[in-house]
Amino acid sequence: MKSATMITPGLARDLAALGRLGEDTSTERVLRSLTTALAAGVPGCSGASAEHWRDHRVLVSGSHSELIMLVEGERALGEGPSIEARQSGARAGVADVLNESRWPRYDALASRWGVRSVLVVPIDVSPALLLVGLYSVRPGAFSPQGAHSLADMLTEQVGVAMANMWEFEEVRTDAAQLQEALAGRSVIDQAKGIIMQTSGCTAEAAFEELRKISQHHQVKVADLARLLVDEHQRKSKR
């Protein structure tokens, strides 16, 4: 069937791999891998873009730098398939930019980069919206039937990938915050020991002294403790 021609085994494999996590997992990496997979795996597709919209902020990725410029140029013009897809929540496209009448300024910009046909698929990955763009140097490269089956696969695979990534980033952030808290506690204990050694006070009194000084100078206790420890170490080396 013609609707299956936009989904090749290689594309299905690459899209499924988007959900795999690693130390370098990030939104940028997922989008870059997505656009690369689409450009290489969709028959007739010459390149791909991805716009990640969240809290009125956008992150743009593309298989080619020209496509990033096209997406950003479209946003500056205020017209084009990506803008329609974002506003309507439905797929939008251009069968041939040379015979398109809805967005003349966008068509002129697209043709300048050698683009003849475009398909934009919106994917709801709440709390974000992802706009996936496919571009071809040939007119009529993306059939409506093929676009439907591809949109279903993208929604499923990209949704899983983004959910996994956000969960991973949350865990990684929690771990970093815990590590920072433990490091701060360690340096505070060192600073308390220095104060106790020089003044002969208790641990409670040493911490209270740190707290008073930090409030007076409007710095965090951990930052003040780090300064005290660093100064003590420099003096010890002399």
N, C-alpha and C positions, 0 to 999 in steps of 0.2 A: 504493500500500500504506500501511496505517496506520503501519507502522514507520518510514516515511520522513517522516511529518508533523512529527517533532521536529527535522528537519534541513532548514532552508530555505537557498536560495542565499545570502542575506545572512549567515546564521550561518556557513556554510562559508567565505565570504570573510573574515569577521571573525576566525574561528579561525585561518585560514591566515596572517593578518597578525600574529598573536601572535609569530611567530618573527623578525619584522623587528627589527633592532637599531638603536639610536641612543644618543646621549650620555646620555640620561635613562633608559636601560634599567635596570630593577631588578626584584627579585622583587615588590615592592609594585605596580609599574606593570603587570607581566604579570597579576597576580591581579586588579587593578582592571579591566583591559581585558577579561579573561576573564568576570568576573561581569557586566559591562555588556553584552557580546556575547550572553551566554546570556539575560539578562533581556529583551533586545530581540528576539532571534532565534528563541527556542524558542516555538512556538505554545502558548498556555495558561499560559506561565510568567510569574509576576508579579514575580519577583526571584530572585537567585542569590547564593550565598556560596562562598567558597573558603578552606579551611584548609590551610596549608603546614606540615607537621610535619617537623622535622629535629632530631636529637639531643635529643629530648624537649622541644623548644621549638616553639611554634606561632605562626604569623602569620596573622591572620584578615582577610579582605577581604569586602566585600559591596556589592551594587548599591544597597542601602538600609541606613541605620544600624540600623533595627529588626532586620534579619536578622543583623547582627553581634551585637546584643544577644541574639538568640535562640540563636545558636551558642554564645556564651559562657555563656548561662544553661543550655543543655543540658549543657555540660561541668561546670558547678557542680552540677547535679542528678545527674549520673552515669548518665543514661539518655536514649535517643533514637536516631534512625537514624544520625546521624553517628558516635556512639560504637560502634554495632554494625558499621557499615561499616569503621571503623578496626580493630576487633578481628578481624573475620572476613575482611577483604580482599575482600568481595563487596558488590554493590549492596544498599542498604537503603532502605525507603521506607514511607510511610504513605498509604494510599488516601484516608482521611478521618479527621482527628483526632477527629471527634465519634463515630466508631464504632471507635476503636482501643482495645485493652485491654492491650497490652504495656507501654506507657510512659505511664501516666495523668498523671504530673506534667509530662512533656514536652508531652503533648497539651494540657493546660490552658494551658501557657505559649505554645504555638504559636497556639492559638485566640485568646489575648489579643491577639496581633499580627495577627489576621485571616487566618492561614494555615490552609488546609483540607487540602491534600495536599503531600507532600514526596517527593523522590527524591534520594538521596545516592550519588554514584559515586566510588569510590576509584580513584586513578590512581597507579601505582608509577612514580615518577621518581627512582629511586635516585641518591643516598642519602636522598632525601626521599620523603614520601608526601603526595599532594594529595587532599583530600576536596572534591569539587565538589557543592554542594547546589542543587537547583532547588525553588522554592516556588510554589504557586498559591493563589489565593483561591477556587478551585473544587475540589470533591472529584473524585478519579479523573482528574486532568489528565494524568498521565504513564503511558502504556501500557507493559507489559513489553517488547513488541516494539520500540517506539520507544526505550525506555531502552537496549536492547541496541545498536542502531545508533548512538545518540548516544554511548554509552560507548566504542565502537570509535573513533569520530572524535576524541573528546576525548583518548583515550590516545595516538593518533598525533600530533595537532597540538600538544597541550600538552607532550607528551614532547619534541618537537622544539624548541618554544619555550624550555623550561627548560634543555635541553642547550645551546642557543645562548647563552642568557643567562649560564649558569655559565662557559662558555668565554670570553665577552666580559668578564665580571667578573674572571676570572683574568688575562686580558691587560691589562685596565685597572689591576689591582692591581700587576702586574709593572712596568708603565710608570710608575706613581706611585712605586713603590719605587726604580726606577732614577733618576727625576728627583730624588727626595729625596737619594739617594746622591751624585748629581752636584753638587747644591746644597751638601751637606755638605762635599764635597771642595773646592769653590770657597772656602767660608768658612774652611776650615782653611788653605788656601794663603794667604789674606789675613792670617790671624792669624800664620802663620809669618813672613810678610813684615814685619809690625809688630815681632815679637820680634827678627828679624834686624837690623832698622833701629835698634832701641833698644839692643841688646846687642852687635851686631857679630858674632854667632855664625853658624854654618852652618845650612842648611835642616834637616839631620838633627838638630842640637842644638836647634833651635827646636821641632821636632816632639816631641822627647823631653821638653822642658820642659812643653809642653802636656799630654803624656800623664801626666807625674808629677803635675801640678796636678789633672788630671781624676780620677786615682785617689785623691788625697788628699781631694778634696771629693766624690767619688762622683757625678760627673756625666759625661755623654758628652763625648768630645773635641769633637765638632761643636757641642754646646751651649756648651761653654766658649769655643770659638773665636768663636762668634756674639756672646757677651757681650763678648769682648775687642775685636772689630771695632766693635760698637755704641758701646762706651766711647771707642774711638779716634776715631770719627766725631764723637761729641758734643764731645770736646775740640778737634777740628779746627775746629768751627764757632764756638767761643768767640773 
